[in-house]
């Protein structure tokens, strides 16, 4: 079980006590959010299907609209840096994260480190996690230099399972209380970014079972365990945002990444569920971000060098 039973004599209420009140979060609102997201996912495929099916009867419908949508999607995939909706909305205001407690896993390098520095420049109070404590404190110092209110390190090994997730969450919540100076309802983690992960590059038939299990532990199960560990605190406060880093490999996997794509697809499915339930209240959100640009992280560069080596 991912959530251990409370100790005898503990005053911690059961998780069922943290379930949101559906009278405050109308089911219709949740369904509207899910339907809107599904619409954005399905519309391009629906346009192609309508055009192809109607062409069989000699009169293609919406051909010009379909061509335009596909061309814009292709153009954005080739030269764009982000999703068109993200570009339209723009970056967060300069003070968006000021005073907010932001917990980032996988913060010792790559995307996690860049995200930490960006949130620091917006005035966030940072809790940074990875398994390399010495590197974490260097990142903390860099974040303080660019504007973070506070930066603290919490060691977390993504392979540690639910026990490690629970221990890290307790440590992070304790730090959050000291950062906010409030040990009651208003202190806690405002944003959780689940960036820690790993990859593999081998044909499915050549991938060992232990590699499959290791990838699911790092990319999927650790993120789910942290989500379950943090959720009760956010539900008590009725506010919070959890964002998991997925991958474009979920929809368009690269050769040799069958297991990696499967782990990210499973993670995306978990957050689809969270968004479709009453957990997604008006002040609580769950997101999955699928990077599709070539991010020059250590992981990407090592794989590039591997494929480039004759």
ABEGO torsion letter per residue (X at the ends): XABBBBBBGBABBBAAAABBBAAABBAAAAAAAAAAAAAAAAAAAAAAAAAAAAAAAGBBBGAAAAAAAAAAAAAAAAABABBAAAAAAEBBBAAAABGBBBBBBGAABEAAAAAAAAAAAAGBBBBBBBABAAAAAAAAAAAAAAGBABBBBBBBBAAAEAAAAAAAAAAAAAAAAAAAGBABAABEBABBBBABBBBBBBBAAABBAAAAAAAAAAAAAAAAAAAAAAAAAAAAAGBEBBBBBBBAAAABBBBGAAAAAAAAAAAAAAAAAAAABAABBAABBBBBBBBABBBBBAAAAAAAAAAABX
